[in-house]
Amino acid sequence: MMSGYVDRPCSAPTHCARHYEVIARAGGWSISLNGACTRPFRTRRAAERIAKTLQRQADALTDDPKPRVRDHA
C-alpha cells in the first residue's frame, strides 16, 4: 500500500461529479476521493465536516448556473 492511497481496487475516474467519502485508517479518519486520501483526522466528526464542505464546493463548481432572463416589457 502506497502512503496516501486507499487499499482497494479503483477503476479509472469517469467524468462525473466528485464524491468525497470518509474512511477509517490507522491513526484516525481520512477523506477519500478517487483512491487518494488525506492524512488522518483525529475524529470522524472532523473528517465528515471537512468532507461535507469539500463536497459542497465541488458541487458548486460542477453546477451549471441558470441564465437570468430579463423581461424588457
Secondary structure, DSSP 8 states (H G I E B T S, - for coil): --TTB-SS------SS----EEEEETTEEEEEETTEE---BSSHHHHHHHHHHHHHHHHHHHS----------
